[in-house]
């Protein structure tokens, strides 16, 4: 197969529209941002054709496929493809390997709708391998610095002020802690990796050679940081972000109470949304009950329940500060202080948000 790296690079750099003709079950397992799934065959049809291929060979499978996708069903799918092609004349179509399915789609578009539409040679698999290579190449060639700090110091706020930041939590749609789930689900693992690679690709295209990443564990929520990136993070220099205890409490109150409640209400409506938000907070606390210990969990749970009742009644969130303060002082801070001690030799700068942003903006690649 010819090298399509330059072609793929152009597609992802410029967000070229693409039509994915794989079955929905394949699309859900992994796709690219903004791509539309308009399958040649649905999941059931694909399974039947696959069984025929195994038992009777390729020709029988092709004939069965033409039988399953025919008549009005075939016409409806061609119309959907034609609508996409007419709306996005600069786009492409692809299947898994750029083979039979995309060729059939391309042929039907031409013969039935009079549209010549290009397909991706190598298909999804080739583009996926290209993006894996983008991340691996960045790890090999670029400089990385981590930003660490106690819970609630605003590490994400620092990343948002930097042009060379890779926001793993943003890409994974998770704040990284036990309380980090959003109202909307995380992307699939492959989708997360693809989005990260595209972010790297676009930033490197602006001649960036140094990246700032939050000091994360291997798992962000339920999504794994690519192993080669995580390994280099373990030895990367560290910048430590500092803030007052009160400032951290207020930031967590905003992120995990005010903003999370607003997220749920936006997604689910006022009544259902508040109930979903309250249940999420309770689940987050219960998920660390073994690490908290029974007595402490019961105490914090009672404080949280009272705060949620008051918030539901009056909208006042003041009572939430009590359990947040206790969580910081009794749980998160001792854990992070221990981690800082172990990473102290790697810390090259420490300061408040303004100082850290200024330092990272002027830090030269090593």
C-alpha positions in Angstrom: 0.0 0.0 0.0 1.3 3.5 -0.9 2.2 5.9 1.9 -0.8 8.2 2.5 0.7 10.0 5.5 0.7 13.4 3.8 -2.9 12.9 2.7 -4.1 11.8 6.1 -2.2 14.8 7.7 -4.1 17.2 5.5 -7.4 15.5 6.2 -7.0 15.8 10.0 -5.4 19.2 10.0 -8.2 20.7 8.1 -11.1 18.7 9.5 -12.1 17.4 6.1 -15.6 15.8 6.2 -15.7 12.1 6.0 -18.4 9.5 5.6 -17.8 6.2 7.4 -19.7 3.3 5.7 -18.7 0.6 8.3 -21.5 -1.0 10.3 -22.7 0.9 13.4 -21.0 -1.6 15.8 -17.7 -0.9 14.2 -18.2 2.8 14.3 -19.0 2.8 18.0 -15.8 0.9 18.8 -13.7 3.7 17.3 -14.1 6.7 15.0 -12.7 10.1 14.2 -14.1 13.4 15.4 -16.9 14.8 13.3 -17.2 11.8 11.0 -20.8 10.7 10.0 -21.7 7.0 10.0 -23.7 6.1 6.9 -23.3 2.4 6.7 -23.5 0.2 3.6 -24.8 -2.6 5.9 -26.3 -2.4 9.3 -25.1 -4.7 12.1 -27.4 -7.6 11.3 -26.7 -7.5 7.6 -23.0 -7.4 8.2 -23.2 -10.4 10.5 -25.1 -12.4 7.9 -22.6 -11.5 5.2 -19.7 -12.4 7.5 -21.1 -15.8 8.2 -21.7 -16.4 4.5 -18.1 -15.5 3.8 -16.7 -17.9 6.4 -19.0 -20.8 5.3 -19.3 -20.3 1.5 -16.6 -17.9 0.4 -16.3 -14.3 -0.9 -18.6 -14.6 -4.0 -21.5 -16.0 -2.0 -21.1 -13.3 0.6 -21.1 -10.6 -2.1 -24.2 -12.0 -3.6 -26.0 -12.1 -0.2 -25.0 -8.6 0.5 -26.6 -7.4 -2.8 -29.7 -9.3 -1.9 -29.9 -7.8 1.6 -29.3 -4.3 0.5 -31.6 -3.9 -2.5 -34.7 -2.1 -3.7 -36.0 0.7 -1.5 -33.4 0.0 1.2 -30.6 0.4 -1.3 -32.1 3.6 -2.7 -32.5 5.1 0.8 -28.9 4.5 1.6 -27.7 5.9 -1.7 -29.9 9.0 -1.1 -28.2 9.5 2.3 -24.7 9.2 0.8 -25.7 11.5 -2.1 -26.9 14.1 0.4 -23.7 13.9 2.3 -21.6 14.1 -0.9 -23.5 17.1 -2.2 -23.2 18.9 1.2 -19.5 18.1 1.5 -18.1 17.9 -2.1 -14.5 18.2 -0.6 -15.0 15.1 1.6 -14.2 11.4 1.4 -15.7 8.0 2.2 -14.1 5.0 3.7 -14.7 1.5 5.2 -12.4 -0.5 7.4 -9.6 -1.2 5.0 -10.6 0.8 2.0 -11.8 -2.3 0.2 -15.0 -3.8 -1.0 -17.5 -1.9 1.0 -16.2 1.6 0.2 -15.7 0.5 -3.5 -19.4 -0.6 -3.7 -20.5 2.6 -2.0 -18.4 4.6 -4.5 -19.8 2.6 -7.4 -23.4 2.9 -6.4 -23.0 6.7 -5.9 -21.6 7.0 -9.4 -24.1 4.7 -11.3 -27.2 5.5 -9.3 -26.7 9.1 -8.3 -24.2 10.3 -10.9 -21.7 11.4 -8.2 -18.0 10.6 -8.3 -16.9 10.6 -4.7 -13.3 9.7 -3.5 -12.6 7.0 -1.0 -9.7 6.7 1.5 -7.2 4.2 0.3 -6.4 2.0 3.3 -9.6 3.0 5.0 -10.1 3.5 8.8 -7.3 1.1 9.7 -4.7 3.1 7.8 -5.9 6.4 9.3 -6.0 4.9 12.8 -2.4 3.7 12.4 -1.3 7.1 11.1 -2.7 8.7 14.3 -1.1 6.2 16.6 2.2 7.1 14.8 1.5 10.8 15.4 1.4 10.3 19.2 4.5 8.0 19.2 6.5 10.4 17.1 5.6 13.3 19.4 6.7 11.3 22.4 10.0 10.6 20.6 10.7 14.1 19.3 9.0 16.6 21.7 9.7 18.0 25.1 7.1 17.5 27.9 6.6 19.2 31.2 3.9 18.3 33.7 1.9 20.6 35.9 1.1 19.2 39.4 -0.5 20.5 42.5 -3.0 19.7 45.3 -6.6 19.0 44.4 -8.4 22.2 43.5 -5.4 24.4 42.7 -6.7 25.0 39.1 -4.4 23.0 36.9 -7.0 22.9 34.2 -7.3 26.7 34.3 -3.5 26.9 33.7 -3.7 24.5 30.7 -6.5 26.6 29.2 -4.2 29.7 29.1 -1.4 27.9 27.2 -1.2 27.3 23.5 1.0 24.2 23.9 -1.2 22.4 26.5 -2.6 18.8 26.0 -5.7 18.7 28.2 -6.1 14.9 28.8 -9.0 15.5 31.1 -10.8 17.6 28.6 -10.3 15.1 25.8 -11.4 12.3 28.2 -14.4 14.3 29.4 -13.5 13.6 33.0 -11.9 15.7 35.7 -9.6 12.9 36.8 -10.7 12.4 40.4 -13.2 10.2 42.1 -15.6 13.2 41.7 -14.6 13.8 38.1 -17.5 12.4 36.0 -19.5 14.9 33.9 -23.2 14.7 33.1 -22.3 13.3 29.6 -20.3 10.1 29.1 -16.7 9.7 28.3 -15.6 9.0 24.7 -14.6 5.5 23.8 -11.0 4.6 24.4 -10.1 4.7 20.7 -12.0 7.9 20.2 -10.0 9.5 23.1 -6.7 8.3 21.6 -7.7 9.6 18.1 -8.7 13.0 19.5 -5.5 13.3 21.4 -3.4 12.5 18.3 -5.3 15.0 16.2 -4.7 17.7 18.9 -1.0 16.9 18.9 -0.9 16.9 15.1 -2.6 20.4 14.9 -0.3 21.9 17.6 2.8 20.5 16.0 1.7 22.0 12.7 2.1 25.4 14.4 5.8 24.5 15.1 5.3 23.6 18.8 7.9 21.2 20.1 7.1 21.4 23.8 3.8 20.3 25.5 2.4 20.9 29.0 0.3 18.1 30.5 -1.4 17.8 33.8 0.3 15.3 36.1 -2.2 12.4 35.7 -2.3 8.7 36.6 -2.5 6.2 33.8 -6.3 6.2 33.9 -8.4 9.3 33.5 -11.9 8.2 34.6 -12.0 5.0 32.7 -9.8 6.0 29.8 -6.2 5.0 29.6 -3.5 7.5 28.6 -1.5 5.9 25.7 1.3 3.9 27.3 4.2 5.5 25.5 3.0 9.0 26.6 2.4 7.8 30.1 5.9 6.4 30.4 7.6 9.6 29.4 5.4 11.5 31.9 6.9 9.5 34.7 10.3 11.1 34.1 9.2 14.5 32.8 10.1 17.7 34.8 7.3 19.0 37.0 5.9 22.5 37.7 4.0 22.7 41.0 0.9 24.9 41.2 0.0 26.4 44.6 -3.1 28.1 45.9 -4.7 28.8 49.3 -6.9 26.3 51.0 -9.8 28.7 50.8 -9.2 29.2 47.1 -9.2 25.5 46.4 -12.4 25.0 48.3 -14.1 27.7 46.2 -12.8 26.2 43.0 -14.0 22.7 43.9 -17.4 24.1 44.9 -17.7 25.7 41.5 -16.5 22.7 39.5 -18.1 19.8 41.4 -21.2 21.5 42.7 -22.3 24.6 40.8 -21.1 23.6 37.4 -21.9 19.9 37.7 -25.5 20.7 38.7 -25.8 23.1 35.8 -24.5 20.3 33.4 -27.1 17.8 34.6 -29.9 20.3 34.4 -28.9 21.3 30.8 -28.8 17.7 29.8 -31.8 16.2 31.7 -34.0 19.2 32.6 -34.5 20.9 36.0 -36.2 18.2 38.1 -34.5 15.1 36.6 -31.2 16.9 36.3 -31.0 18.0 39.9 -31.8 14.4 41.1 -29.1 13.0 38.7 -26.6 15.5 39.9 -27.3 14.7 43.6 -27.1 11.0 42.9 -23.8 11.5 41.1 -22.2 13.3 44.1 -23.4 10.6 46.4 -22.0 7.9 44.1 -18.7 9.7 43.9 -18.3 9.7 47.7 -19.4 6.1 48.0 -16.8 5.0 45.4 -14.0 5.8 47.9 -15.7 4.5 51.0 -13.0 1.9 51.6 -10.3 4.4 51.4 -12.2 6.9 53.6 -13.1 4.4 56.3 -16.6 3.7 57.5 -16.8 6.4 60.2 -15.4 9.2 58.1 -17.6 8.2 55.1 -20.8 8.3 57.3 -19.8 11.7 58.6 -19.1 13.2 55.2 -22.2 11.5 53.7 -24.4 13.1 56.3 -22.9 16.6 55.6 -23.3 16.1 51.9 -27.0 15.0 52.2 -27.8 18.0 54.3 -26.1 20.3 51.8 -28.0 18.8 48.9 -31.3 19.1 50.7 -30.6 22.8 51.3 -29.5 23.3 47.7 -32.7 21.7 46.5 -34.8 23.8 48.8 -33.3 27.2 48.4 -30.5 27.0 45.8 -27.9 27.9 48.5 -24.7 25.9 48.1 -22.8 27.2 51.1 -23.2 24.0 53.1 -21.2 22.1 50.5 -18.1 23.8 51.7 -18.1 21.7 54.8 -17.7 18.3 53.1 -15.3 19.8 50.5 -13.0 21.2 53.2 -13.0 17.9 55.1 -12.3 15.9 51.9 -9.3 18.1 51.2 -7.8 18.2 54.6 -8.5 14.6 55.6 -8.2 12.7 52.3 -6.8 14.4 49.2 -4.1 16.6 50.8 -2.3 13.8 52.7 -2.2 11.7 49.6 -0.9 14.5 47.4 1.7 15.7 49.9 3.1 12.1 49.9 3.1 12.2 46.1 4.9 15.6 46.0 7.6 14.3 48.3 8.3 11.4 46.0 8.4 13.7 42.9 10.3 16.6 44.6 13.5 16.0 42.6 11.6 16.6 39.4 10.0 19.9 40.5 11.8 22.7 38.6 9.4 25.6 39.6 6.6 26.3 42.0 4.2 29.2 42.4 0.7 30.5 42.1 -1.4 30.5 38.9 -0.1 33.7 37.5 3.6 32.8 38.2 3.2 29.3 36.8 1.5 30.5 33.6 4.2 33.1 33.1 7.0 30.5 33.7 5.5 27.9 31.3 4.9 30.5 28.6 8.6 31.4 28.6 10.1 28.0 29.4 12.3 26.8 26.5 12.4 23.3 25.2 15.2 21.2 26.6 
